[in-house]
């Protein structure tokens, strides 16, 4: 073996032994989160929607029900809009007094779409799936965990590249065997073959997951770098002009946003924060890669219903477009159900690679150990 290749092997093996367990944890938790809204509903039968539950007909009663359920919280609510209103309504109170010091711990309420009754009331992190989300995103360490997770993304990318370098056949006649397991091999060779082949075939997706994970974990550092090359298109912080009378309803605000982008589907709405606050409606334009977290926004005056500002993802700069792809690439949403399953399976590859790499290391050291009688 060449000295150069031996150096790669020592680095790959050493880092794998040291950090492979953390990569396995991130891969396994990420796989479980690919379908996390579905799993959350499955784990909480009260949150399962059926056609018999009906669809939201008007949105103002939903907001009224939230305020009635939590009268001590006068601030804005962020409401997720199920497609065509057909689904359990999820709403977040982003900065509750109980968790002001936490990195991200909103109060989350789920409401029935037609009866407007509160089906669940939980703080983020109290349910299994939101706890798992925090584990994957921050290792339960808040902002410090973001830096660790971003660093692990870079380690994962380098480990993948090092594995590809070690897989690369040294001579032309080795190419055919490099793509498959050796027939009739002993257990140690089978473990090694499976390690390198699972790593090989999952490498393209694992590289994407590792790098997008770093971008998502380090927005405060990555986004300014992207902005230097491609200045972003921000959504202005527009304020409403209070008028005599009452604010417009949530339905009127959604109608104004829908009229501004008639082909878009509203996904989220933030209610006004005080009399000078505005409605912020988040919509998905045709062609946007993320259905749940699109990048088109409309701000609506809370008194007149006029559109104060808008951001169209179809005309955003290249840097914003690149960043908009990070989350749907990371969870596979960008490529539909096939993409999600690819991410799930490749996330599960990390625990296997960590275990089989450790097994390979143990086999090699067992072979070097002198035989005693």
Helices and strands as residue ranges (DSSP letters): H 3-33, H 36-43, G 45-47, G 51-53, H 60-69, E 78-80, G 83-85, E 89-93, G 97-99, E 107-111, E 118-123, H 128-138, H 143-167, G 172-174, H 175-178, H 187-217, H 219-229, H 250-260, E 265-270, E 278-284, E 296-301, E 307-311, G 313-315, H 318-330, G 333-335, H 336-368
